[in-house]
């Protein structure tokens, strides 16, 4: 078998690396891109910041609309639930009076049921007051409590 000649190409379509050297451009120095004016760079940065600010404002608006929708739906269905609970409590109170009336009389039965309901309402009001305090604490600007930060504390 004859030894292949290192100077001949094996195929005519093979790429030629004759004009390439390591670290040097074969056809002279590379052409540098034209410098970008500082005004254009600053303008691009301002445009990007403006677009980002607009996107952030749109996101905040969308989140507030979603929160408003959720709050309105919660208020509507909460009102329905509270109305239904009120009617059920009224029916329970009437039933309790009717059950107690033959044993202790209608006046004392009414007083017993009203007293129990007032105790339940007082406990619920106390729990609501604790929840209101938690909300005020969460919304304070001064969480350490070292200074006055809203008109209610002043």
N, C-alpha and C positions, 0 to 999 in steps of 0.2 A: 504494500500500500504506500503510495507516495505521500510524503509529508506536505501538509498544506502550507502555502506561502503566506506568511503573516501580513504581507502588504496588499494582498488582494481581498476584495470583499467576497463574502460567501453568497450573498444575494444582492441583486441590484437595488432592491427597495429598502435595504437596511439604512437606518439613520446614520449620518456621518457626524462624527464628533471631532473632525479635524480643526474646526475654527473655535473650539471651546478650550479654554485653559482655566486653571484653578485660580480664582481671584481677579482675573483681568477680563475686561469686556473685549470681545473679539473685534468689534468694529468701532472702537473708540470709547470715550467716556459715555456713561448713560446720560440720557437727557433728564434733567431734574424737572419735576412738575412745577408749574408757575406758582409763586407764593400766593397764598390766600390772604386777601386784605383783612386787617383786624376788624374793620367795620362789619364785614360779612360774618366773621366768626362771632362777634358780639351780637349781631342781629339774629343769627341762628340760635344762640344760647337764649336770647330773650324770647324768641318764638317758641322754643321748646319749653321754657318755663311758663310762658303764657298758656300753651296748650295743656301743660300739666296742671296748672291752677284751674283752668276751665274744667278739666276732667275731674279734679277733686271736688269742685263745687257741684258738678252734676252728680257725683257719687253722694255727696252730703244731702243734696235735694232728694235723690231717690230714696236714701235711707230714711229721711224725715217723712216722706210720703208713705213709705212702708210702715213706719212707726205709727203715723196718724191712722192709717187703715186698720192696723192691728188694735190700736187703742179704741177706735170707734166700734169695731166689732166686739171687743171685749166689754165695752160699756153697754152695748145693745144686749148682748147675751147675758151679761151680768145683771142687767135690769130685769130681763125675763126670769132669770133664776131667782132673783130677790123677790119678785112678785109672786112666783110660784111658792117660794119658801114662806112668804108672809101669809098666803092663803092657806097653806098646809098648817102653819102655826095657829092660825085663827080656828081652823077646823079642829085641831088638837085641843085648843083651849075650850071650845064649845063642848067637845066630847068629854073633857075632864070635868067640866062643870056639871054636865048631865050625869056623869057617873057618881060624882060626890054629892050632888043635891039630895038624893033620897037618904043618905047617911047623916049629913051634917046640916042640911038645909041649903037653899039656894044662895042666900047672902054670904054665908061662911064659905061655901064652895067657890063662889066668885072671888072672894078675898084670898083664899088659898091659891087659886090658879093665878091671879094677878100678882101676888107676892112672889111666887116661883118664877113667873115670867120676868118680873123686875130684877130679881137676883141674876137670872141668865143674861138679861140686857146689861146689867152693871158689869158682869164679868167680861162680856163681849166689848163693852166700851173701854174697860181697863186694858184689854189686849190690843184694841185699836190705838189707844194712846201710846202704848209701847211701840207699836209699828210706826206711828208717826214720828216718834223720837228717833227710831232707826233711820227713817228717811231724812230727817233733818241732819243727823250725823253724817250720813253718806253724801249729802249735798253741801256740806260746809266747805268753805275755802281754807279755813284754819283748822285742820284736823287735830292739832295738839291742844286746842282749847285755851291757848295762852292769851289770845287777844279777841277783841270783838270784831266779827266779820260780817254780820248782817244786822239789819235794823231791829230784829226781834231780840237780839242779845244786848243791844245798847241800852 
